[in-house]
Amino acid sequence: MQEQVESLFKEYAGVAPDRVEALPLSGSARRYWRLWQGENSCIGVYNEDTRENELFLDFSRHFHGKGLHVPEIYQVAPDRKVYLQQDLGKDMLLDVVERERSGQNLSEHTMELYKKALDELLRFQLEGTVGLDYSNCLPRPEFDARCMYWDLNYFKYCFLKLANVGADENKLEDDFERLVGHLSKVSTESFMFRDFQSRNIMVLDDEVYFIDYQGGRKGALQYDVASLLYDAIVRMPGGQREELLDYYLDRLLEICPERGKVFRKTFYHFVLVRLLQALGAFGLRGLYEGKQHFLDSILPGIRAVLELFAPGPLADDYPEIRRVAELAFQKYFVPLSTEC
């Protein structure tokens, strides 16, 4: 794989790279390298999934053409398995959070970066969707009821089952139906990033850039905001989360008042479905595959779910989801964390 990446670099630059650095593996099957020639560098990517590559490349060109903050694509191999993209540096937003954090609170500078990310997200959602071809999106062009049920079943089978947390299947399905019923009423006429979180936002020269949006599709505005502000591993304090939510809503009301007025009505229901989907990922990547980052995210993810219920914004709307979250926290993970 590395040889193919180096060969594409030589084709692009006219010379072989001075040095090549393999980047750490992530949750996906994609492999990354940083390639240097003198003081200049780029990122080489290898991925067997050409359909996924095509989506990333098409989205990147579309967004870059609109002046949105995404990596520029330099060169693509004929087989579409290898490509070179702009190097956006080594700092994820998560790195800045951890480096600058003071106690529980995010630093003032980090909060400014989050506001920049929300500004840029709005541009993606409202400007980026114009002229974007959604027909080849994977697995579907729109985050619709079917996608929502997939996410909820992901939580049930990849988290609850793997964690050995018992659920009343019938009551759980009743909760799922109510949740999907709320979410399905919301407009999906926007670009939805799908995995909009601190590990997919790069910080370069105090500006934010987005990566890993190949899972994007048409969807509701609320989903990506929920993904960012309820990112389990960041553990953002509630007051700062509300400050950022208010900031986003103020900007949305300026640009699109009719959508801003109804945003909060379903926002916390989107938070719930996003957190449940994330717990499914934590179960698969952590409990099954043993990846530490995902294991470390489980307890914060469960806490975030429980905070939505009484006295939270969802009160007693989904009693079985609340019950299994409490059971996971009390019966399974608390003893493990105490033992450690």
N, C-alpha and C positions, 0 to 999 in steps of 0.2 A: 504493500500500500504506500509506504513512504517513498519507494522508488518511483511510483507513478506520480506522486505529488511533486517530487523533485524534477522529474522529466517535464511536467507541465510548467513549472517555474522557469526552467531553462528555455522552453519554447517561448514563454512570455517575455522574459528579461534578456534573453540572448546569451546568458551565462548561467552556470550552475550556482546555487546558493553557497555563500561562504560557510554558513552553519545552519543546522536544522534542530529545532527543539520540539520534541513531542509534548503536547499539552495533556493535562490530566483527563482521564475518562469521565464522562458525565453519565446521566441516566439514559442516554440514547445510544444507538449503535454507531453514530457518527464518530470519526476520528479526526483530530485536529493537530496541525503542526504550525509552528512559527518559523518562517524561512527568512534568512537575512542575506542581504547583499550590501556590504558596506554599512551605512547608517540606516538604510531603508529595509523595511520588513513588510511581510504580508502573511495572511493566514491561509494555509492549504487545508482543504477538507476532502475526506474520502468517505463515501457513503454508498453502499450497494443499492439502496432504495432510490431508483432514478425518478420515480413519481414524486417522492418527497423532495428530491433535489430540484426538479422542475418547478415545483410550487415555490420553493424558497427563491430560486433564481428569478422567476417571473414576478413574484411579489417585490423582490429587492429592486428590480429595474423599474417597476411601476412606482414604488414609493420614492426611490432616488430621483426619478424624473419629476416628482412633485416637490422636491426639496426637503423631504422628510429625513429624519436622522436614522439612517440604516447604513450598513457597510456597502461600499461600492464593489461591484463584481468586476474583476480584472480579466479572468480567463476561465474558459470551461472546456474540459476534455470532450472529444467527440462522443464518447460513450456515456457522458453526463454523470459519471460516477465521481469525478474529481473536478474541483474548481478552486480558484484563488480569489480571496476577498480581502478587502481593506482590513488592516490591523488596527483595532480600536483600543489597543493597550491591554493592560493586565487587571485593571480595576473594575470589578463588578460593583454595582451599587451596594450589594451586601458587604463587600470588603470595606467600603467607606463607612457603612453603618458600624461595623465591628471595630474599626480603627479609631473612630472619633466618638464612640459612645461614652457618655458620662452617666454611670449608674443605669437606671432603667430608661432614661430619656434619650431620644436621638438629639445629636448636636444641632445647633442652629444652621450650620452649613449643610448638614444632611437633610434637614427639613427643606431647605431651598432646593436641593437636588430633587427631592420628591415632588416639589411643586413644578419644577421644570419637566419632570417625567409626566405629570398629569397634564400640563399644557401640551406636550408633544403627543400624548395619548389622544387628547381631544382632536388634534389635527389628523391623526391616523383614523379615528372613528368617523369624522365628518368630511374631511377632505380626501383622505386616502381611499375611501369607498367609491368615490366618483370615478367611473370608467374602469373599475377593477373587475376582471373576469373571475367569477366565483365558480364556474362550471366544473372545474377539475379539483375543487377542494376535497381534502380527505378528512374524515370519511364521508362527509356530506357537505353540500354548499352552505348549509344554514344550521345554526345551533337551535334545533327544533325539539319537539317533545321526545322524539326517538333518541336524540343525543343525550337529553336530560336523563332518560331512563337508563341509558348505557352508563352514565356517570354514577347514578344511584346504585345500580347493580355492581359496579366496580367497587363501591364502598362496601356493599353487602358481602360480596364473594372474596375480594382481595384484602379487606380489612377485618370485618367481623368474623368471617369463617377462619381466616388464618390466625386471628388473635383468640379464637375459641370463645367468642362472646356470643351467648345465646340470645336470639331475637324471636319474638312472636311474628312469624312470617306474614300472617294475614294483617296484623296491625301495622307492621312495617310497610307493607304494600299500600295500605290505606293512607299512611303519611306520605309516601312517595306520590300517590295520585293527587293528593291535595297540593303538594309542593309543585308538581309539574303543572297543575291547573292554574296556579298563581302565575308562574313564570311564562306560560304559553300565551298569556294575554298581552305581553309587552312587545313593542315594536322591535323588529330585528333588522332594521334598515341601516346598519352601521357595520364597520369592520370590527370584528372581535378577534383580538390577538390570541386568546385562548389560554396562554401560559404566561401572563403578564406579571412577573414577579422579579424580586431583586437580583436574582442570578441571571436574568435575561436582559438586564439593563447595564450597559457599559458606561463608564465615566471617563471622558477624555477631554483634557483642557477645560475642565469644569462645565462641560456640556454632556448631556445624556444621549445615548444611542441605543437602539433596540436591535436585538438579535433573536433567532429561534422563533420566528413567527410563521413557519411553514404549516403549522396547524391552524392557522387563521381561517375564518369564514364569516359569513354574515351573522350578526347576533345583536344582543341588547347592550346598550351602553353600560349597564350596571355591572356586568360580569367582570370586565377587566379591572374596574375600580375596586371591586370586591377582592379580586386576586391580589392586587398590589397592597391594599391596606390591611388585609388579613393574611399576609404571608407568614406562615407559622414560624419559620425560623428567625424572622426579625423580631417577633414579640413586641410589636409597637404598643406603647402605652395608649390607653383609651382616649385621653385628652388630645394627644397629638394626632391620633387617627381621626378624631372628629374635626380637628382643625384642618386637616388635609381634605377631608370629605367636603367641608364647607367651602374650601378654596375651589375644589373642582366644580361644585354646584354653582358658585358665583360665576365662574367662567362659562359654564354651560348655559346659565340663565341669560348671560349677555349675548351669546351666539344663537341659542335655540330655546327661547323662553318656554314654548309649549311642552318641550320634552323635559326641561329642567323642573317644571312645576310638579310633575308626577314621578320624578326620579326616586324619591325616598319611599314611595308607597310600596315598592317591591324590592328595594335595595337589599334588605336583610334576608329576604328569601333567596336572593342570588348569592349572598354571602354563605348561606347554609349549603346550597348545592355545590358551591366551589370548595368549601371546606371538606365536605363529604368526598368529593372527587379526589382531593389532595390526600385524604386519609387512605383511600384506595391505593393511590400511588405509593404512599409511605409503607403500606402493608406489603405490596408486591416487591418493591425495591428494598425495603428494610427487613421485614419479617421473613420473606421468602429468599431474597437474593443476598441478604446480610450486609447491605451497604450502609455504613455508619451514619452518613449524613441524613438518610431517610429515617433510620431508627431514632436519631436525635430529634427529629421533627414530630414524632408521634404524640408525645405528651403535650407540647404546645398546641398541636392541632386539635386534640380533644378538649383542652381548656378553652380554646377559641369557640368551639361548638357549644360548650356548656354556657359560656357567657352570653350567648344569644337568647337563652331561655330565661325563665323567671328568675330575677326581675328584669331580664333583658328584653329586647324589642320583639321577640317572637313569643314571649310568654309561654302559653301551653298549646301552641298551634300544632306541634308535632310530637305528641307524648311518647310514642315508641322510639323515635329517633333520640329524644332526650334520655329515655331510660337506658338504651343500649350505650349511649355515650357515657352516662354515669357509671354503668357497669364496667365498661372498659377502663375507666379512670380508677375506680375504687377496687375492683376485683383483680385486675390483671396487671396494669402498669405501675400503680403506686407501690405494690409489694416489690416489683422488680427494681424500681428506682431506689427504694429504701434499702434493699439488700446490697445494691452497688455502693 
